[in-house]
Amino acid sequence: MLTQNPLRSNQERGSKVRLTVDVSPELNETLDQLAGNAHLTKSEILRRAIALMKVAAQAHEKGQKLALIDKDQQALTEIVGI
């Protein structure tokens, strides 16, 4: 099974652009929890979420689907709406 890593190193990313994003308190709490559980920054959580969205969009353009699969390569849940 071929997997893609849409994340690039800091050197590959080049210079950075600072963004200001307004989020609800609930989304901020979710970001805090995800970052804490993964030992990452909220910025890195957002970068990874965007990378996943990019993979989903590219798959959709190719007529492919995004799904959670089990250890036997059986689709458990199709991810829709992203």
The 8 nearest C-alpha neighbors of each residue, nearest first, counted from 0:
[[1, 2, 72, 3, 68, 71, 70, 73],
 [2, 0, 3, 4, 72, 5, 54, 58],
 [1, 3, 0, 4, 5, 54, 51, 6],
 [4, 2, 5, 1, 54, 6, 51, 0],
 [3, 5, 6, 2, 7, 50, 54, 51],
 [6, 4, 50, 3, 7, 54, 51, 53],
 [7, 5, 4, 50, 8, 47, 46, 3],
 [6, 8, 11, 12, 5, 9, 4, 10],
 [7, 9, 11, 10, 12, 6, 13, 5],
 [10, 8, 12, 11, 13, 7, 14, 15],
 [9, 11, 8, 13, 12, 7, 14, 15],
 [12, 10, 8, 9, 13, 7, 14, 6],
 [13, 11, 9, 10, 8, 7, 14, 15],
 [14, 12, 10, 11, 9, 15, 8, 7],
 [13, 15, 12, 16, 10, 9, 11, 17],
 [16, 14, 17, 13, 12, 9, 18, 10],
 [15, 17, 18, 14, 13, 19, 12, 42],
 [16, 18, 15, 19, 20, 14, 42, 46],
 [19, 17, 20, 16, 15, 21, 42, 45],
 [18, 20, 21, 17, 22, 16, 42, 45],
 [19, 21, 18, 22, 17, 23, 27, 42],
 [20, 22, 19, 23, 27, 24, 26, 18],
 [23, 21, 26, 27, 20, 24, 25, 28],
 [22, 24, 26, 25, 27, 21, 28, 29],
 [23, 25, 27, 26, 28, 22, 29, 21],
 [26, 24, 28, 23, 27, 29, 22, 30],
 [25, 27, 29, 23, 28, 24, 22, 30],
 [26, 28, 24, 30, 29, 25, 31, 23],
 [29, 27, 31, 25, 26, 30, 32, 24],
 [28, 30, 26, 32, 27, 31, 33, 25],
 [29, 31, 27, 33, 28, 32, 41, 34],
 [32, 30, 28, 34, 29, 33, 35, 27],
 [31, 33, 29, 35, 30, 34, 36, 28],
 [34, 32, 30, 36, 35, 31, 29, 37],
 [35, 33, 39, 31, 37, 40, 32, 41],
 [34, 36, 38, 32, 33, 37, 31, 39],
 [35, 37, 33, 34, 38, 32, 39, 31],
 [36, 38, 34, 39, 35, 33, 32, 40],
 [39, 37, 35, 34, 36, 40, 33, 41],
 [40, 38, 34, 37, 43, 35, 41, 44],
 [39, 41, 43, 42, 34, 44, 38, 35],
 [40, 42, 44, 43, 34, 30, 45, 39],
 [43, 41, 45, 40, 44, 46, 39, 47],
 [42, 44, 46, 40, 45, 41, 47, 39],
 [45, 43, 41, 47, 42, 46, 48, 34],
 [44, 46, 48, 42, 43, 47, 49, 41],
 [47, 45, 43, 49, 48, 44, 50, 42],
 [46, 48, 50, 44, 49, 45, 43, 51],
 [49, 47, 45, 51, 50, 46, 44, 52],
 [48, 50, 52, 46, 51, 47, 45, 53],
 [49, 51, 47, 53, 48, 52, 5, 46],
 [52, 50, 48, 54, 53, 49, 47, 55],
 [51, 53, 49, 55, 50, 54, 56, 48],
 [52, 54, 50, 56, 51, 55, 49, 57],
 [55, 53, 51, 57, 52, 56, 58, 50],
 [54, 56, 52, 58, 53, 57, 59, 51],
 [57, 55, 59, 53, 58, 54, 52, 60],
 [58, 56, 60, 54, 59, 55, 53, 61],
 [59, 57, 63, 55, 61, 60, 56, 54],
 [58, 60, 62, 56, 63, 61, 57, 55],
 [59, 61, 57, 58, 62, 56, 63, 55],
 [62, 60, 58, 59, 63, 57, 56, 64],
 [61, 63, 59, 60, 58, 64, 57, 56],
 [64, 62, 58, 59, 61, 65, 60, 57],
 [65, 63, 58, 59, 66, 62, 77, 78],
 [64, 66, 78, 77, 55, 63, 67, 58],
 [67, 65, 77, 78, 76, 74, 68, 64],
 [68, 66, 76, 75, 74, 77, 69, 65],
 [67, 69, 74, 73, 75, 72, 66, 70],
 [68, 70, 72, 71, 73, 74, 75, 67],
 [69, 71, 72, 68, 73, 74, 67, 75],
 [72, 70, 69, 73, 68, 74, 75, 67],
 [73, 71, 69, 68, 70, 74, 75, 67],
 [72, 74, 68, 69, 71, 75, 70, 67],
 [75, 73, 68, 67, 76, 66, 72, 69],
 [74, 76, 68, 67, 73, 69, 77, 66],
 [77, 75, 67, 66, 74, 78, 68, 65],
 [76, 78, 66, 65, 79, 67, 75, 74],
 [77, 79, 66, 65, 76, 80, 67, 81],
 [80, 78, 81, 77, 65, 64, 66, 76],
 [79, 81, 78, 55, 77, 65, 56, 52],
 [80, 79, 52, 55, 56, 78, 65, 59]]
